Amino acid sequence: MRKKHNSTQILIPIFCSLFFLSGCVPTYIFDDIMIIEGIGYDYIGNGKIIGTITTPNFVQGTGSGGSQSTGVPANGPMVRTLSAKTYDGKSLIDKFQAEGQMGLQGGKTRLMIYNKAMAKHGLLRQLSFRNRDPDLPRDMNLAVVEGNCREILTSNDYQAQMSVTQYIQNLIQDNSRQNYPETDLAKFLYAYYGAYMDPFMPLIRKQGDHLELRGLAIFKKDRYVMSIPNKKVFLFKMLFQKFNQGVYDMQYAHGKHIALRNVHTAISYYVRNGNSATPDIYAKVKVIGQVRQATPKAISKRTSQSVAKLFEKSLTYNAKALVHQFQKKGVDPLQLGDQVRSFTYHFDGASWPDRYPNAHFHCQVSVNIQQTGISN
């Protein structure tokens, strides 16, 4: 006869196990730690870097004008920064931890930036370390900097009511809802470790008292090899993912422009002769848009069809030129190689790097202008 177990006898060991296991999780007192928000790396040669970290300033405000809600005193800095020289591959947290008076925690890191010299030197050690670090969030933003990371993270002349880390993060994320493709650590690592594709990240610089996006930094695996300017980012995103709310500016005559905001853009691919010496890659793009801005009398309801044809011609030509530019550099941030693999039975991946520059890229763009924004 099977013996019946008392439910209390079963639950007591479970609760005891949970109690003892909870003691294995480290706890921290908020006032005794420094939470790292941003990290910057400036390569200075011979394997040496200058690392800079930013942490929120939670000093309690005193006197009139102090902000009790934020903990920042009146006219006080919103962030604290630490900088030091170290070597490539060493954790900055470990470096500063040995010199600091408070514990450092990187679980809330929002941003990691690299100067161009660091990106050209290669991020192999950095990426290997980040991929194995369980404390770093995978949605953290990355960027390459034109100039000096330390200057960007320590400057206090920005016209923004937020920390510099949050400022840069908002800049990247707001633009990814428009012309720029979505980027973060997880997506960069996916392209870095993936086959037949290369990663990319935004390119930023400091201009006076503000920051601006300059385009996309394109990598060959872990090394920065080229960039594309702002005016070509719409084309890149058009060939990379579905999106809306982007703006494409077309010059149709000297000094005359029409700006089209896309309501919807979709991309589909098809491949033929994927294992041949010159594969054929077909991209079909559909754009539904509205005229956002135009030279006076440039467009009307009667001429919207002809203007749409001009946009189709411009987008097609410039998209092909962009892909040809990538082929010449031997980089594949659009992941065309992965498209060829998915359409090709028994894909010959070993020879793909040699065949990629000779692949024929065909692009067909159809544009439907739904609204001219002009009364006739």
C-alpha positions in Angstrom: 0.0 0.0 0.0 1.4 3.4 -1.1 2.1 5.7 1.9 0.5 9.2 1.8 2.9 12.1 2.3 1.9 15.1 4.3 2.1 18.3 2.2 3.7 20.1 5.1 6.6 17.5 5.0 7.2 18.3 1.3 7.0 22.1 1.5 9.2 22.6 4.5 12.4 21.3 2.8 11.6 23.4 -0.3 11.2 26.6 1.8 14.4 25.9 3.7 16.3 25.4 0.4 15.1 28.7 -0.9 16.1 30.4 2.4 19.6 29.1 2.3 20.0 29.7 -1.5 19.0 33.4 -1.1 22.1 33.9 1.0 24.2 33.1 -2.0 23.1 36.2 -3.9 25.3 39.2 -3.0 23.5 42.3 -1.7 24.6 45.9 -1.9 23.8 49.0 0.0 22.9 51.7 -2.5 24.9 54.4 -0.8 28.0 52.3 -0.7 28.4 51.6 -4.5 29.0 53.6 -7.7 26.7 52.5 -10.6 28.5 52.7 -13.9 26.4 54.2 -16.6 28.9 54.8 -19.4 32.3 53.5 -20.5 34.7 55.1 -23.0 37.9 53.7 -24.6 40.5 55.9 -26.2 43.4 53.9 -27.8 46.8 55.7 -27.5 49.0 53.1 -29.1 51.2 50.1 -28.1 48.2 48.2 -26.6 47.5 51.1 -24.2 44.1 52.7 -23.7 42.7 55.5 -21.6 39.5 54.3 -20.0 36.8 56.6 -18.7 33.6 55.7 -16.8 30.7 57.8 -15.7 28.5 57.3 -12.7 25.4 59.2 -11.5 26.0 61.8 -8.8 23.6 61.1 -5.9 25.1 63.6 -3.5 22.4 64.9 -1.3 21.4 68.5 -2.1 21.7 71.2 0.6 20.6 74.7 1.0 18.1 76.6 -1.2 17.7 75.4 -4.8 18.9 71.9 -4.0 16.9 69.1 -5.7 15.7 66.6 -3.1 14.1 64.4 -5.8 17.3 63.8 -7.7 19.8 64.1 -4.9 21.9 66.5 -7.0 22.8 69.8 -5.3 22.0 73.1 -7.0 24.5 73.8 -9.8 26.2 70.4 -9.1 27.4 68.0 -11.7 24.9 65.2 -12.8 27.7 62.7 -13.2 31.0 61.7 -11.8 33.8 60.5 -14.0 37.0 58.5 -13.5 39.8 58.1 -16.1 42.9 56.0 -16.1 45.5 54.5 -18.4 45.4 50.7 -18.7 46.0 48.0 -21.4 43.6 46.6 -23.9 41.6 43.7 -22.5 41.8 44.7 -18.8 38.4 45.4 -17.1 38.1 49.0 -16.2 35.9 48.0 -13.3 38.8 46.0 -11.9 41.2 48.8 -12.5 39.1 51.5 -10.8 38.0 49.1 -8.0 41.5 48.8 -6.7 41.9 52.6 -6.6 38.4 53.6 -5.5 36.8 54.1 -2.1 33.4 52.7 -3.1 32.3 49.5 -4.9 31.7 49.7 -8.6 28.7 47.9 -10.3 28.3 47.6 -14.1 24.8 46.0 -14.2 23.2 49.3 -15.2 25.7 50.3 -17.9 23.8 52.1 -20.7 26.6 52.9 -23.1 30.0 51.9 -24.4 31.9 54.1 -26.8 35.2 53.8 -28.7 37.4 56.3 -30.4 38.3 55.6 -34.1 41.8 54.6 -33.2 40.4 51.9 -30.8 37.9 50.7 -33.4 40.6 50.4 -36.0 43.0 48.7 -33.6 40.3 46.0 -33.2 37.7 45.1 -30.5 38.5 41.4 -30.3 39.5 41.4 -26.6 36.7 43.9 -25.7 34.0 41.8 -27.4 35.3 38.5 -26.0 35.2 40.1 -22.5 31.7 41.7 -23.0 30.3 38.5 -24.3 31.3 36.6 -21.2 30.3 39.3 -18.7 27.0 38.4 -17.1 26.6 41.8 -15.5 26.4 43.9 -18.7 23.0 44.3 -20.2 22.6 43.1 -23.8 20.5 46.1 -24.8 23.4 48.4 -24.0 24.2 50.9 -26.8 27.6 51.0 -28.6 29.1 53.8 -30.7 32.3 54.9 -32.4 33.4 58.4 -31.7 35.0 61.0 -34.0 37.4 62.6 -31.5 38.0 61.7 -27.9 35.8 59.6 -25.7 37.1 61.1 -22.5 36.3 64.6 -23.8 32.7 63.6 -24.7 32.1 61.9 -21.3 33.6 64.6 -19.2 32.3 67.8 -21.0 29.8 69.8 -19.0 28.7 72.3 -21.6 25.9 70.2 -23.2 22.5 71.9 -23.5 20.7 68.9 -22.1 19.0 68.4 -18.7 20.3 64.8 -18.3 23.5 62.9 -17.9 25.8 62.6 -20.9 25.3 58.9 -21.0 21.5 59.2 -21.1 21.9 62.0 -23.7 23.9 59.8 -26.1 21.6 56.8 -25.5 18.5 58.9 -26.3 20.2 60.3 -29.4 20.9 56.8 -30.7 17.5 55.3 -29.8 15.5 58.3 -31.1 17.2 58.1 -34.5 16.8 54.4 -34.7 13.0 55.1 -34.8 13.7 57.1 -38.0 16.6 56.7 -40.5 19.1 54.7 -38.4 18.9 50.9 -38.1 18.4 49.4 -34.6 21.7 48.7 -32.8 22.8 47.4 -29.4 25.3 45.0 -27.9 23.2 41.9 -28.7 22.8 42.8 -32.4 26.5 43.7 -32.7 27.6 40.4 -31.2 25.1 38.5 -33.4 26.7 39.9 -36.5 30.2 39.6 -35.1 29.9 35.9 -34.3 27.5 35.1 -37.2 28.6 33.7 -40.5 28.5 35.7 -43.8 27.8 39.1 -42.1 29.6 42.0 -40.5 28.6 44.3 -37.6 28.1 48.0 -37.4 27.4 50.8 -34.9 26.5 54.5 -34.9 29.2 57.1 -35.5 29.0 60.2 -33.3 30.9 63.4 -32.6 30.8 66.5 -30.4 29.9 69.7 -32.2 30.1 72.7 -30.0 27.7 72.3 -27.1 25.8 69.3 -28.6 26.4 65.8 -30.0 25.4 64.6 -33.4 25.2 61.3 -35.3 27.6 61.3 -38.3 26.6 58.0 -39.9 27.4 54.4 -39.5 30.7 52.8 -38.6 31.1 49.5 -40.6 33.3 46.7 -39.2 35.1 43.8 -40.8 34.5 41.4 -37.9 36.2 43.3 -34.9 37.9 46.1 -36.9 36.4 49.4 -38.1 37.1 49.7 -41.9 34.8 52.4 -43.3 31.8 54.6 -42.6 28.8 55.8 -44.5 27.5 59.3 -44.0 24.1 60.5 -42.8 22.7 60.9 -46.3 23.2 57.2 -47.0 21.8 55.8 -43.8 18.2 55.8 -45.2 19.4 53.6 -48.1 21.2 51.2 -45.6 18.1 50.8 -43.5 15.9 50.4 -46.5 17.9 47.4 -47.6 18.3 46.1 -44.0 14.9 46.1 -42.3 11.3 47.1 -42.4 10.7 50.6 -41.0 8.8 53.9 -41.2 9.2 57.5 -40.3 12.5 57.8 -42.1 13.2 60.8 -44.4 14.9 60.7 -47.8 16.0 63.9 -49.4 16.4 64.0 -53.2 17.9 66.7 -55.2 16.2 66.6 -58.6 17.8 69.7 -60.0 20.5 72.2 -59.0 19.4 73.8 -55.7 16.0 72.0 -55.8 15.0 69.3 -53.3 12.1 67.1 -52.3 12.1 65.3 -48.9 10.0 62.1 -48.7 8.9 60.7 -45.3 8.2 57.0 -45.6 5.0 55.7 -44.0 6.0 52.1 -44.7 9.1 50.5 -46.3 9.4 46.7 -46.8 12.3 44.7 -48.3 12.4 41.2 -49.7 15.3 39.2 -51.2 15.6 36.5 -53.8 18.8 34.7 -54.9 19.7 32.8 -58.1 22.9 30.8 -58.8 24.0 31.1 -55.2 27.0 28.7 -55.7 28.2 30.3 -58.9 31.2 32.6 -59.3 28.8 35.5 -59.7 25.6 35.0 -57.7 22.5 37.1 -58.5 21.0 38.9 -55.5 17.6 40.5 -56.1 16.2 43.1 -53.7 12.6 44.3 -54.0 11.8 47.4 -52.0 8.3 48.9 -51.6 8.1 52.5 -50.2 4.9 54.2 -49.3 5.6 57.9 -48.4 4.4 61.4 -48.0 6.1 64.5 -49.2 7.5 66.3 -46.2 9.2 69.3 -47.8 9.6 70.5 -51.3 10.8 73.4 -53.4 7.7 75.6 -54.3 5.8 74.2 -57.3 8.0 71.1 -57.4 5.1 68.7 -56.9 1.3 68.6 -57.2 -1.3 65.9 -57.4 -0.9 65.9 -61.2 2.9 65.4 -61.0 3.1 63.0 -58.1 3.5 60.0 -60.3 6.4 61.5 -62.2 8.0 62.5 -58.9 7.6 59.0 -57.6 9.5 57.7 -60.6 12.3 60.2 -59.8 12.5 58.8 -56.3 12.5 55.2 -57.6 15.4 56.0 -59.9 17.3 57.8 -57.2 16.8 55.1 -54.6 17.7 52.3 -57.0 20.8 53.9 -58.3 22.1 54.9 -54.8 21.2 51.5 -53.3 23.3 49.7 -55.9 26.2 52.1 -55.4 26.1 51.5 -51.7 26.2 47.7 -52.0 29.0 48.1 -54.6 31.0 50.2 -52.1 30.6 47.4 -49.5 31.7 44.8 -52.0 34.9 46.7 -52.8 35.7 46.9 -49.1 34.9 43.2 -48.6 32.4 44.0 -45.8 28.8 42.7 -45.6 26.8 44.7 -43.0 23.6 44.1 -44.9 24.0 40.3 -44.4 23.6 39.6 -48.1 25.8 36.5 -47.6 23.3 35.1 -45.2 20.5 35.8 -47.7 22.5 33.8 -50.4 23.0 31.0 -47.9 19.3 30.8 -47.1 18.3 30.5 -50.8 21.1 28.1 -51.8 21.0 24.3 -51.4 24.4 23.0 -50.2 25.7 26.6 -50.0 29.5 26.8 -50.6 30.4 29.0 -47.6 34.1 28.5 -47.8 34.3 30.3 -51.2 31.8 33.0 -50.4 34.4 35.7 -49.3 36.0 35.3 -52.8 32.7 35.4 -54.6 31.0 38.2 -52.7 32.8 41.1 -54.4 31.7 39.6 -57.8 28.0 39.0 -56.9 25.5 40.9 -59.1 23.2 43.0 -57.0 19.8 43.8 -58.6 17.5 46.3 -56.9 13.9 47.3 -57.8 12.3 50.1 -55.8 8.6 51.0 -56.1 7.5 54.3 -54.6 3.9 55.2 -53.9 3.3 58.8 -52.8 0.1 59.0 -50.9 0.1 62.6 -49.9 1.9 65.6 -51.5 1.1 67.9 -48.6 0.3 70.7 -51.1 -3.0 72.2 -52.0 -3.8 72.6 -55.7 
